[in-house]
Amino acid sequence: MGIGRRRFLTLAGAAAVASPMVIRNARAQAQVTLKLHHFLPAVSNVHTKLWTPWAKKLETESGGRLKVDIFPAMQLGGAPPQLFDQARDGVADLVWTLPGNTPGRFPGVEVFELPFVAAKRGIANAQATQEFYETYLREEFKEVHPIVVWSHDGGLIHASKPVKTMEDLKGMKLRSPTRFAGEALKALGATGIPMPIPQLPEALAQKVLDGCVIPWEVVPAVKVHELVKNHIEIPGSPTLYTATFILAMNKAKYASLPADLKQILDANSGQALAKLAGQMWDNEGLAVSDMVRKRSNSITAISADEAARWRKTTQPVIDDWIKAMKDKGVDGGKMLEQARALVAKYDKA
Protein backbone atom coordinates (compact mmCIF):
# COMPACT_ATOMS: atom_id res chain seq x y z
CA MET A 1 0.00 0.00 0.00
CA GLY A 2 2.91 2.34 0.84
CA ILE A 3 4.56 1.60 -2.48
CA GLY A 4 1.29 2.25 -4.25
CA ARG A 5 0.86 5.58 -2.45
CA ARG A 6 4.41 6.69 -3.28
CA ARG A 7 3.90 5.72 -6.93
CA PHE A 8 0.62 7.65 -7.04
CA LEU A 9 2.22 10.78 -5.56
CA THR A 10 5.12 10.55 -8.01
CA LEU A 11 2.80 10.25 -11.00
CA ALA A 12 0.56 13.02 -9.69
CA GLY A 13 3.56 15.33 -9.26
CA ALA A 14 4.77 14.59 -12.77
CA ALA A 15 1.31 15.28 -14.14
CA ALA A 16 1.15 18.58 -12.27
CA VAL A 17 4.43 19.64 -13.84
CA ALA A 18 3.51 18.40 -17.29
CA SER A 19 -0.02 19.77 -17.50
CA PRO A 20 0.86 23.48 -17.95
CA MET A 21 3.36 22.55 -20.65
CA VAL A 22 0.79 20.38 -22.44
CA ILE A 23 -1.78 23.16 -22.21
CA ARG A 24 0.69 25.74 -23.52
CA ASN A 25 1.63 23.48 -26.42
CA ALA A 26 -2.01 22.85 -27.26
CA ARG A 27 -2.76 26.56 -27.22
CA ALA A 28 0.30 27.33 -29.34
CA GLN A 29 -0.80 24.75 -31.91
CA ALA A 30 -4.32 26.17 -32.02
CA GLN A 31 -3.28 29.82 -32.42
CA VAL A 32 -2.81 31.05 -35.99
CA THR A 33 -1.48 34.40 -37.18
CA LEU A 34 -2.05 35.33 -40.81
CA LYS A 35 -0.09 37.94 -42.76
CA LEU A 36 -2.25 40.23 -44.91
CA HIS A 37 -0.37 42.29 -47.51
CA HIS A 38 -1.77 45.21 -49.51
CA PHE A 39 -0.71 48.25 -51.51
CA LEU A 40 -2.33 51.28 -49.85
CA PRO A 41 -0.88 53.23 -46.90
CA ALA A 42 -1.94 52.58 -43.31
CA VAL A 43 -3.91 55.85 -43.29
CA SER A 44 -6.17 54.72 -46.14
CA ASN A 45 -9.84 54.12 -45.49
CA VAL A 46 -9.70 50.54 -46.65
CA HIS A 47 -6.93 49.80 -44.15
CA THR A 48 -8.53 51.56 -41.18
CA LYS A 49 -12.24 51.03 -41.95
CA LEU A 50 -12.27 47.56 -43.53
CA TRP A 51 -9.22 45.37 -42.91
CA THR A 52 -8.46 46.47 -39.35
CA PRO A 53 -12.06 45.92 -38.10
CA TRP A 54 -12.27 42.65 -40.05
CA ALA A 55 -9.07 41.37 -38.43
CA LYS A 56 -10.33 42.42 -35.01
CA LYS A 57 -13.63 40.61 -35.62
CA LEU A 58 -11.81 37.38 -36.46
CA GLU A 59 -9.69 37.68 -33.34
CA THR A 60 -12.69 38.36 -31.11
CA GLU A 61 -14.83 35.55 -32.51
CA SER A 62 -11.95 33.07 -32.20
CA GLY A 63 -11.14 34.03 -28.61
CA GLY A 64 -7.77 35.36 -29.72
CA ARG A 65 -6.78 32.21 -31.59
CA LEU A 66 -7.02 33.64 -35.11
CA LYS A 67 -5.07 36.84 -35.66
CA VAL A 68 -4.29 38.87 -38.76
CA ASP A 69 -1.17 41.03 -38.99
CA ILE A 70 -1.68 43.65 -41.70
CA PHE A 71 1.22 44.91 -43.81
CA PRO A 72 0.17 48.00 -45.84
CA ALA A 73 2.06 49.89 -48.52
CA MET A 74 3.82 46.78 -49.89
CA GLN A 75 5.83 46.37 -46.69
CA LEU A 76 6.54 42.71 -47.47
CA GLY A 77 8.20 43.72 -50.72
CA GLY A 78 7.38 43.51 -54.39
CA ALA A 79 5.10 45.65 -56.54
CA PRO A 80 1.26 45.75 -56.58
CA PRO A 81 1.00 43.60 -59.76
CA GLN A 82 2.85 40.82 -57.88
CA LEU A 83 0.39 40.59 -54.99
CA PHE A 84 -1.79 37.83 -56.40
CA ASP A 85 1.23 35.60 -56.95
CA GLN A 86 2.42 36.35 -53.41
CA ALA A 87 -0.77 34.74 -52.13
CA ARG A 88 -0.46 31.85 -54.56
CA ASP A 89 3.18 31.22 -53.60
CA GLY A 90 2.79 31.78 -49.85
CA VAL A 91 4.90 34.95 -49.61
CA ALA A 92 1.85 36.29 -47.76
CA ASP A 93 -1.07 34.34 -46.33
CA LEU A 94 -3.59 36.91 -47.55
CA VAL A 95 -3.38 39.69 -50.13
CA TRP A 96 -5.77 42.41 -51.14
CA THR A 97 -5.27 43.31 -54.78
CA LEU A 98 -6.90 44.22 -58.09
CA PRO A 99 -7.16 41.52 -60.75
CA GLY A 100 -6.82 44.41 -63.20
CA ASN A 101 -3.21 44.91 -62.08
CA THR A 102 -2.41 42.08 -64.49
CA PRO A 103 -4.59 42.92 -67.52
CA GLY A 104 -6.05 39.97 -69.36
CA ARG A 105 -5.07 37.38 -66.76
CA PHE A 106 -8.55 37.27 -65.22
CA PRO A 107 -10.84 38.00 -68.19
CA GLY A 108 -14.08 36.81 -66.59
CA VAL A 109 -14.15 39.25 -63.68
CA GLU A 110 -13.27 42.09 -66.06
CA VAL A 111 -16.87 42.09 -67.29
CA PHE A 112 -17.67 44.37 -64.35
CA GLU A 113 -14.92 46.77 -65.44
CA LEU A 114 -16.42 47.38 -68.86
CA PRO A 115 -17.83 50.90 -69.32
CA PHE A 116 -21.37 51.50 -68.08
CA VAL A 117 -21.91 48.09 -66.48
CA ALA A 118 -21.42 48.96 -62.79
CA ALA A 119 -23.93 50.60 -60.51
CA LYS A 120 -23.26 53.88 -58.76
CA ARG A 121 -23.55 52.19 -55.32
CA GLY A 122 -20.67 50.10 -54.05
CA ILE A 123 -22.83 47.69 -52.09
CA ALA A 124 -24.66 46.69 -55.27
CA ASN A 125 -21.44 46.16 -57.23
CA ALA A 126 -19.78 44.27 -54.37
CA GLN A 127 -22.58 41.75 -53.93
CA ALA A 128 -23.08 41.32 -57.66
CA THR A 129 -19.39 40.59 -58.23
CA GLN A 130 -19.21 38.11 -55.35
CA GLU A 131 -22.26 36.19 -56.63
CA PHE A 132 -20.84 36.24 -60.16
CA TYR A 133 -17.59 34.77 -58.84
CA GLU A 134 -19.42 32.05 -56.89
CA THR A 135 -21.46 31.09 -59.95
CA TYR A 136 -19.03 31.47 -62.84
CA LEU A 137 -15.45 32.27 -61.83
CA ARG A 138 -14.21 29.62 -59.40
CA GLU A 139 -11.95 28.19 -62.09
CA GLU A 140 -10.53 31.65 -62.87
CA PHE A 141 -9.19 32.02 -59.32
CA LYS A 142 -8.37 28.36 -58.62
CA GLU A 143 -4.72 29.11 -57.78
CA VAL A 144 -5.79 30.73 -54.51
CA HIS A 145 -8.58 30.49 -51.96
CA PRO A 146 -10.68 33.63 -52.54
CA ILE A 147 -12.06 35.12 -49.32
CA VAL A 148 -14.12 37.68 -51.23
CA VAL A 149 -14.30 39.11 -54.76
CA TRP A 150 -16.01 42.47 -55.19
CA SER A 151 -16.15 45.85 -56.94
CA HIS A 152 -16.26 49.38 -55.56
CA ASP A 153 -18.77 52.16 -56.14
CA GLY A 154 -18.87 54.16 -59.35
CA GLY A 155 -15.62 55.98 -59.99
CA LEU A 156 -15.30 59.57 -61.15
CA ILE A 157 -12.84 61.85 -62.91
CA HIS A 158 -10.54 64.11 -60.89
CA ALA A 159 -8.86 66.67 -63.11
CA SER A 160 -6.83 69.84 -63.31
CA LYS A 161 -9.59 71.51 -65.35
CA PRO A 162 -13.40 71.29 -65.49
CA VAL A 163 -15.00 68.63 -67.67
CA LYS A 164 -18.56 69.04 -68.91
CA THR A 165 -18.47 67.28 -72.27
CA MET A 166 -16.52 64.66 -74.16
CA GLU A 167 -14.72 67.43 -76.01
CA ASP A 168 -13.25 68.70 -72.72
CA LEU A 169 -11.46 65.35 -72.29
CA LYS A 170 -9.62 65.60 -75.59
CA GLY A 171 -5.87 65.39 -75.09
CA MET A 172 -6.04 64.94 -71.32
CA LYS A 173 -3.73 62.38 -69.71
CA LEU A 174 -5.60 60.54 -66.96
CA ARG A 175 -4.49 57.70 -64.75
CA SER A 176 -6.67 54.71 -65.59
CA PRO A 177 -7.23 51.97 -62.98
CA THR A 178 -8.11 49.15 -65.41
CA ARG A 179 -7.46 48.36 -69.05
CA PHE A 180 -11.11 48.91 -69.94
CA ALA A 181 -11.25 52.24 -68.13
CA GLY A 182 -8.22 53.15 -70.24
CA GLU A 183 -9.94 52.04 -73.45
CA ALA A 184 -13.09 53.94 -72.49
CA LEU A 185 -11.07 57.10 -71.87
CA LYS A 186 -9.40 56.67 -75.26
CA ALA A 187 -12.79 56.36 -76.93
CA LEU A 188 -13.84 59.58 -75.18
CA GLY A 189 -10.76 61.45 -76.43
CA ALA A 190 -8.42 61.25 -73.44
CA THR A 191 -5.30 59.16 -72.93
CA GLY A 192 -5.60 56.55 -70.20
CA ILE A 193 -2.29 55.85 -68.51
CA PRO A 194 -2.19 52.68 -66.38
CA MET A 195 -0.41 53.28 -63.10
CA PRO A 196 -0.41 51.65 -59.64
CA ILE A 197 -2.16 53.93 -57.17
CA PRO A 198 0.94 54.53 -54.97
CA GLN A 199 2.62 56.31 -57.92
CA LEU A 200 -0.29 58.66 -58.50
CA PRO A 201 0.57 61.57 -56.13
CA GLU A 202 4.00 62.16 -57.65
CA ALA A 203 2.65 61.89 -61.20
CA LEU A 204 0.02 64.53 -60.43
CA ALA A 205 2.48 66.77 -58.59
CA GLN A 206 4.96 66.60 -61.48
CA LYS A 207 2.16 67.32 -64.02
CA VAL A 208 2.84 64.02 -65.77
CA LEU A 209 -0.91 63.53 -65.52
CA ASP A 210 -3.81 65.94 -65.90
CA GLY A 211 -5.90 63.89 -63.52
CA CYS A 212 -7.10 60.41 -62.68
CA VAL A 213 -10.11 58.14 -62.53
CA ILE A 214 -10.68 56.75 -59.02
CA PRO A 215 -13.55 56.45 -56.52
CA TRP A 216 -14.04 59.02 -53.76
CA GLU A 217 -12.93 56.60 -51.05
CA VAL A 218 -9.26 56.52 -52.05
CA VAL A 219 -8.87 60.28 -52.64
CA PRO A 220 -7.47 61.28 -49.21
CA ALA A 221 -4.98 58.40 -49.06
CA VAL A 222 -3.19 59.70 -52.16
CA LYS A 223 -3.97 63.42 -51.62
CA VAL A 224 -5.77 63.82 -54.93
CA HIS A 225 -7.98 66.59 -53.50
CA GLU A 226 -4.84 68.62 -52.77
CA LEU A 227 -3.32 68.08 -56.22
CA VAL A 228 -6.35 68.77 -58.45
CA LYS A 229 -9.40 70.92 -57.82
CA ASN A 230 -12.04 69.55 -60.20
CA HIS A 231 -14.06 66.42 -59.50
CA ILE A 232 -16.50 65.23 -62.16
CA GLU A 233 -19.19 62.65 -61.37
CA ILE A 234 -21.08 60.51 -63.86
CA PRO A 235 -24.74 60.46 -62.81
CA GLY A 236 -26.98 57.45 -62.30
CA SER A 237 -26.61 53.72 -62.85
CA PRO A 238 -24.97 52.24 -64.77
CA THR A 239 -21.97 54.52 -64.38
CA LEU A 240 -18.69 54.92 -66.21
CA TYR A 241 -16.55 52.37 -64.41
CA THR A 242 -15.65 50.31 -61.40
CA ALA A 243 -12.61 48.22 -60.52
CA THR A 244 -12.71 44.72 -59.13
CA PHE A 245 -10.85 43.47 -56.05
CA ILE A 246 -9.98 40.15 -54.48
CA LEU A 247 -8.91 39.22 -50.98
CA ALA A 248 -7.01 36.06 -51.82
CA MET A 249 -5.60 33.46 -49.41
CA ASN A 250 -2.88 30.91 -49.95
CA LYS A 251 -4.62 27.58 -50.53
CA ALA A 252 -2.27 25.51 -48.37
CA LYS A 253 -2.56 27.97 -45.49
CA TYR A 254 -6.34 27.84 -45.63
CA ALA A 255 -6.31 24.04 -45.74
CA SER A 256 -4.04 23.94 -42.68
CA LEU A 257 -6.45 25.86 -40.45
CA PRO A 258 -8.16 23.93 -37.62
CA ALA A 259 -11.78 23.22 -38.49
CA ASP A 260 -13.23 25.66 -35.96
CA LEU A 261 -11.00 28.54 -37.14
CA LYS A 262 -11.81 27.74 -40.74
CA GLN A 263 -15.49 27.98 -39.85
CA ILE A 264 -14.98 31.43 -38.30
CA LEU A 265 -13.05 32.64 -41.35
CA ASP A 266 -15.71 31.26 -43.70
CA ALA A 267 -18.45 33.08 -41.76
CA ASN A 268 -16.58 36.34 -42.36
CA SER A 269 -15.98 35.71 -46.06
CA GLY A 270 -18.08 35.77 -49.21
CA GLN A 271 -21.26 37.84 -49.25
CA ALA A 272 -20.89 38.80 -45.58
CA LEU A 273 -17.58 40.52 -46.32
CA ALA A 274 -18.74 41.82 -49.72
CA LYS A 275 -21.55 43.71 -47.97
CA LEU A 276 -19.12 45.22 -45.46
CA ALA A 277 -16.75 46.27 -48.23
CA GLY A 278 -19.47 47.75 -50.43
CA GLN A 279 -21.02 49.66 -47.55
CA MET A 280 -17.62 51.00 -46.49
CA TRP A 281 -17.00 52.38 -50.00
CA ASP A 282 -20.42 54.02 -50.04
CA ASN A 283 -20.12 55.52 -46.57
CA GLU A 284 -16.60 56.80 -47.05
CA GLY A 285 -17.45 58.09 -50.51
CA LEU A 286 -20.07 60.40 -49.00
CA ALA A 287 -17.72 61.49 -46.22
CA VAL A 288 -14.86 62.22 -48.61
CA SER A 289 -17.00 64.14 -51.08
CA ASP A 290 -18.31 66.30 -48.21
CA MET A 291 -14.75 66.94 -47.06
CA VAL A 292 -13.64 67.90 -50.57
CA ARG A 293 -16.63 70.21 -51.00
CA LYS A 294 -15.72 72.04 -47.78
CA ARG A 295 -12.26 72.72 -49.26
CA SER A 296 -14.02 74.71 -51.99
CA ASN A 297 -12.97 72.27 -54.68
CA SER A 298 -15.33 72.06 -57.63
CA ILE A 299 -17.64 69.03 -57.65
CA THR A 300 -19.85 68.78 -60.73
CA ALA A 301 -21.65 66.12 -62.75
CA ILE A 302 -22.01 65.74 -66.47
CA SER A 303 -25.60 65.91 -67.67
CA ALA A 304 -27.74 62.81 -68.19
CA ASP A 305 -27.73 63.48 -71.93
CA GLU A 306 -23.93 63.73 -71.94
CA ALA A 307 -23.69 60.50 -69.96
CA ALA A 308 -25.86 58.78 -72.59
CA ARG A 309 -23.50 60.14 -75.24
CA TRP A 310 -20.50 58.74 -73.36
CA ARG A 311 -22.23 55.38 -73.08
CA LYS A 312 -22.85 55.23 -76.82
CA THR A 313 -19.28 56.32 -77.58
CA THR A 314 -17.74 53.64 -75.37
CA GLN A 315 -19.94 50.79 -76.69
CA PRO A 316 -17.16 49.64 -79.08
CA VAL A 317 -15.03 48.80 -76.01
CA ILE A 318 -17.72 46.31 -74.97
CA ASP A 319 -18.10 44.99 -78.52
CA ASP A 320 -14.35 44.35 -78.76
CA TRP A 321 -14.37 42.50 -75.44
CA ILE A 322 -17.25 40.27 -76.54
CA LYS A 323 -15.37 39.44 -79.74
CA ALA A 324 -12.15 38.70 -77.83
CA MET A 325 -14.03 36.39 -75.46
CA LYS A 326 -15.65 34.64 -78.43
CA ASP A 327 -12.19 34.03 -79.88
CA LYS A 328 -11.40 32.23 -76.60
CA GLY A 329 -14.51 30.10 -76.91
CA VAL A 330 -16.43 32.06 -74.27
CA ASP A 331 -19.85 33.63 -74.75
CA GLY A 332 -18.98 37.15 -73.61
CA GLY A 333 -22.41 38.48 -74.51
CA LYS A 334 -24.05 36.03 -72.13
CA MET A 335 -21.53 36.86 -69.38
CA LEU A 336 -22.29 40.55 -69.81
CA GLU A 337 -26.02 39.89 -69.64
CA GLN A 338 -25.56 37.87 -66.43
CA ALA A 339 -23.35 40.53 -64.84
CA ARG A 340 -25.80 43.32 -65.67
CA ALA A 341 -28.69 41.27 -64.27
CA LEU A 342 -26.84 40.81 -60.98
CA VAL A 343 -25.97 44.50 -60.75
CA ALA A 344 -29.63 45.39 -61.34
CA LYS A 345 -30.76 42.81 -58.77
CA TYR A 346 -28.60 44.21 -55.99
CA ASP A 347 -29.07 47.84 -57.02
CA LYS A 348 -32.80 47.45 -56.37
CA ALA A 349 -32.26 45.90 -52.92
Buried (B, 14 or more C-beta within 10 A) or exposed (E): EEEEEEEEEEEEEEEEEEEEEEEEEEEEEBBBEBBBBBBBBBEBBBBBBBBBEBBEBBBEBBEEBBBBEBBBBBEBEBEBBBBBBBBBEEBBBBBBBBBBBBBEEBBBBBBBBBBBBBBBBBBBBBBBBBBBBEEBBEEBBEEBBBBBBBBBBBBBBBBBBEBEBBEBBEEBBBBBBBBBBBBBBBBBBBBBBBBBBBBBBEBBEEEBBBBBBBBBBBBBBBEBBBBBBBBBBBEBBBBBBBBBBBBBBBBEBBEEBBEEBBEBBEEBBBBEBBBBBBBBBBBBBEBBBEBBEEEEBBBEBBEEEBBEBBBEBBBEBBEBBBEEBEEEEBEBBEBBEBBBEBBBEBBEE
